[in-house]
Amino acid sequence: MIERYQTLADYCATEGYQQWLAQWLPPRHVEIDQWYDNESDMWDAPGTPRAQARERRATRLAHHLLDSLAIRDRCVDIGCGDNWAKHLQPQIWGVDPHHELHRDELLTPEWYAANWGRWPHAFTCNAIHFCDQSEIERNLAKVRGILRPGGTAVITINRACIRQFTPVYDGDRLFQRLAQTAGMTRMVWMEEPAEACIDGNVWIWLGQ
């Protein structure tokens, strides 16, 4: 199933997101002054730059996407950064090539081979797109490859990063290639914003 929306806000207006939002409770492990549905709303929020710098702000979309996995077992967070998801659900295991003080395990090329077919769930938020657009399919296949039979994954991508790493970028071709991703059960593509460093502007669900 492929869905296209003009903006992140258009997605957040859908019945599915609104139903999720009606029952969502903010996590207790972080202190946030203001929650926003998506990063565009957050960047466009009124206020002076100085006031915004003092405000602790966050978006809900990553929580929404993580909840879409309906995790019942272990889940690996590939490119976990500060490993915030582990605080939401303790069964999440964060792997990252950096952030030694926060990750649970070092992410290396060998890690994928050692974990092939092992994980019931995988989550990766804006972490596998630092590559030429010709390589993104391989990165998606690696995420799917670590899933055990019946496993599920959700991946977010910021197209601006792919554009940055691609000498001759073709957005239409990227859409067509992503739409043919092996094992894809759903793809959501936002036309805007072109730069979505927090929530991503392409989301892909995979099954094994």
C-alpha positions, 0 to 999 in steps of 0.5 A: 500500500502506497500513500502520498501526502503533500505535507506531514500535517496532511498525514497527521490529519488522517483518521489513523493518526488522529485515532492513535493521538486520542489514546497516546500518553506522553512518555514520562522519561523526558520533560517536554514543554511543548509537543508538536505533531510533526517537525514542520509545525514545530519549526513554524511555531510562533515565538521569538528565537530566544524564547524557542531556544529556551523551550524543550520541544519534541514531535509525536510522529516517531512515537506514532511510527514506533507504536505501529509495530505493535511490539510484543517481543524484542526490537532493535533500533538501528542507528539509535543515537541517544537510544531514546526509544529504549526508555519508551520500551525496555525491550528495544536494543539500540545499535549505533556506530557512534554514541558509545555512552548511549548505545547497547551495542556497536553497529558494524557491517559484521553486526548485520551478518551476525544478526541475520534472521534473528529479530522479530522487530526493527526500527530505524529513524533517519539513520540509513539514508546517508548514501547515494540513492543507488544504495538505499535499496541495499540498506533497506534489504539489510534491515529486512534481512535481520528480521526473522520469519514473520518479523516487521520493521518500520524505517524513516528516510529523509530524502534531503540526505540522499540528495546530498550524497547523490551527484545526479539525484532523481526524486521520481526515480527514487519514488519508483524504486522505493515503491518496489522494495521487497517485502514492503507492506506500506509506504508513506511519501510526503512531498514536503518538507524536502528536508525532514531531519527529525521525522523523515519524509518517507516511511516504509514498513517491511515484513519478512 
